[in-house]
Amino acid sequence: MGESWPMPVYEVKATFRAPLKFVYEWCTDYRPQDARLESENYERKILRRSSREVIYEDLEDSKDGWFWARHVVRLFPPNRWHSDTVGSHRALSLEYRLAALPGGRTQLTLTARRRPYGVGGKNPPRAKWEGPVAMSWKRFGRAIERDYQKTRVRR
């Protein structure tokens, strides 16, 4: 059988006013209540967690039916992690990389490869996928910076 078509590549960057170590720990601390940070309604179950891997599932009920996804996240401290996701609507491969910036800031580069799966539709255009994801990371950024400021006040 011939090779399959390459998956489209998406990229999102975000900058946070917090040091790399704090951002890495914050981003890789998956919790059931994460949906609130995204203003979403999914339920998250953490299935397994170790120092090198986190496996969790998200389930969301919507007017179009339910969406399910299993995420297998491999951790590569101190500055990157990789998630492979398969679900009812898509397969997704996400590579997260952090870089320290001057002034105690951190830049995240998220590279994604996506393909429809199961009952999923075609891949969205780059701007249609990257725009909402960038907005999510702006919300995450506010939460990261707020949490970082709380740790500075405690010191």
C-alpha angles and dihedrals in degrees: 000000000000127000118277122245115271116260116246115259122228127187133196128179128196133176125211132195093230134086121269096249092054093046093049093050092045094049095047096046096096114193138176091246095058091107089074091061089057095041087240134135103223123125116230127205120189106217101178137358130186135153090271105031143035122190120190141156131219124202124186130179114209139164087269093053132267127323119206129185136174116207124200108192121191114200122216106179138233101028117001146045135179129215128196112192131186124179149144093291111024150005114229135185115196127188116193121194128179126202126189114238130195117278096037093291128138132210122211121204114193117192117188136188115193137183132175115258134182108346094349123129129231122303114277121242113270095256092048092055100035096047098060092039091052089050090052090052090050088057090046089048092056089050093047092050093045091050092046091052089052090056091050092051091052091055 
